[in-house]
Amino acid sequence: MSFSPPSPSIARALAARDYNEPTPVQARVLAPETAGRDLIVSAQTGSGKTVAYGLAMAETLLGEAEFLGQAGAPQALVVAPTRELALQVQRELTWLYGDARARILASVGGMDPRRERRALEDGVHILVGTPGRLRDHMERGALDLSALQVAVLDEADEMLDLGFREDLEFILSGAPVEKRTLLFSATLPKPIIGLAKRYQRDAMRIEVAATAGGHADIEYRAVRIGPKDTEHAVVNLLRYFESPASIVFCNTRESVRHMLSTLQERGFAAVGLSGEMGQNERNQALQALRDGRARVCVATDVAARGIDLPSLGLVIHADLPHDPEVLQHRSGRTGRAGRKGASVLLVPPTRRRKAEALISFAKVNASWSGPPTADEIRQLDQERLLSDPLLTEAPGPDELELAATLLAQCSPEHVAAALVRLHRERLPAPEDVSDPGEGRTSRSRERDREDRPERAERPRASRAGNGGGEASATVWFRMPVGRRRNADPKWLLPLICRRGDVTKQDVGSIRIFDNETVFEVAEALAERFLTNARASQGGDVLIEPMIGGAAAAPARAPRPRKPAYDPMKVERPPADDAGAPARPKVKGAFGRERGPDGAPFPKGPKDATKARPRKGKDNAAPAGKRKRAPDWE
């Protein structure tokens, strides 16, 4: 199937951009049975949806006409969740409708609303905007939707996630009922279906199935990294791929600022995108990426929504996304319109299970590996230098003259060495990173459960470095903190991992004594562990190797043991005058003395000397103790 739009101006625009074969979503949207109908389209990000609904709008706005009429109230409305996506849609529709003499306006937050109102008064054909700004213009009476013929909701699921449901309902309620409504969404949850039932008429549902293994033009990779190697891994990945444009995703604004400063210090031309930036700053950052002045963008999820850079070939997830939908939206920044791209997830040991779940639920195939090493990057640098066009292209006369002057003063080896030095100086230096290993994957855990021997037959072995498998060589270390200083594995294990830059799988037994704690580390990591521990010593908790191999508890003085109970040696109470042993006095629950059988002893006569006198008229005080009357009585 090829493009065959009825409008000559649209056909010329497609030919100028070399649009010959439509993508699957474009072919489905432009099928004859969809003409004039409301549509609910579910397709992957980067599948050509913008051009798809641009062509569907042209069928309604232009038909077979070549030009649009005089501009007035908007005839078509496109609602997008973010400013970047709205501006990107405006650029796409501008070249698509350029020959049709269409006036297209973008109305987004961060721009001058007075300028937008003046443009609306002058008249527009197509209006692209964000929900909040469009509703504001409607409430102020600046936006009239009475002439609207087509309404498009782009990334509808994202708009609902961002809390724009009320704004969308307000906008759609102010539009004519007979308008054509096109709803595009990467996913179709229940709120999207409910919105479609309320504001669409006999909508046709189109679902473009994902190819096996996810997006066919995106290569997914999962890279194992150490707990503190995220920044170093990002540096090596950027150097390994050398993409003209790359994007690094972080989950928070603070992470964006930290990663951006790190990359800029390493010599990368990087810019940042986060919600705290103004619109002018965001526009400048995106323009730097398009111009090639910047090659790396560090961004959060929402800030990067709608970014479409033709040269973007690498997406790095420095922080794992929260759900599979976010993973797909992030990865969809690359591999667009038939171009190839790579999506790389950085997976520390503690996030292995989450990464496996994300990959599984997203239905993509990811290859697992360690981060690119410095030697691999240097080898690629050498290959790129040898294939550089500067060496393969024929030199000009001026260049040959300068080369002859250089060779007259220096040897060819020195000139070549200087060329290599200049080539390396303009590139950021790669970092030394290591692969923490496979660890215990979900498949290995299942395999271990199947092959696990009975508990009584299982040999005891050190778990350092192998997750509890066969015994492996270990090295013992000590810390001068023990029970008397409230030593506890709950805080000792994180302290050991943080100081030595290892994982808890690399730490074996931990033995806590009165004044010290000893623990074992896998022998393969012992030297690096000790170097990191000494470099990060802090406070009075020092880590040092233990002399003498395996740890043993310090010798203690033997405790005196209590003699066993012997009923024959129990002291008997002395006998009374009658020869009978004195009755033992046993107190009950309320302090009354009871006999051996538990019955209370009978009460004897009270001692008159101990009786307390009652207060009253009959018990007057003695004459010598009566109170003396005052003198005035």
Secondary structure, DSSP 4 states (H G I P E B T S, - for coil): -----SSHHHHHHHHHTT--S--HHHHHHTSGGGTT--EEEE--TTSSHHHHHHHHHHHHHTTT-SS----BS-SEEEE-SSHHHHHHHHHHHHHHSTTTT--EEEE-TTS-HHHHHHHHHH-BSEEEE-HHHHHHHHHTT----TT--EEEETTHHHHHHTT-HHHHHHHHHTS-TTSEEEEEESS--HHHHHHHHHH-SSPEEEE-PPPTTS-TTEEEEEEE--TT-HHHHHHHHHHHH--SEEEEE-SSHHHHHHHHHHHHHHT--EEEE-TTS-HHHHHHHHHHHHHTS--EEEE-TTTTTT---TTEEEEEESS--SSHHHHHHHHTTSS-TT--EEEEEEE-GGGHHHHHHHHHHHT--EEEEPPPPHHHHHHHHHHHHHT-HHHHSPPPHHHHHHHHHHHHHS-HHHHHHHHHHHHHHTSPPPP----------HHHHHHHHHHPPPTTTPPP---TTTTTSS---EEEEEES--GGGT--HHHHHHHHHHHHT--GGGEEEEEE-SS-EEEEEEHHHHHHHHHHHHHT--TT---EEPTTSS--PPP-PPPPPPPPP-GGGSPPPPB-TTSSBPPPPEE-TTS-EE-TTSPBPPP-PPPGGGPPPPPSTTSPPPGGGSPPPPTT-
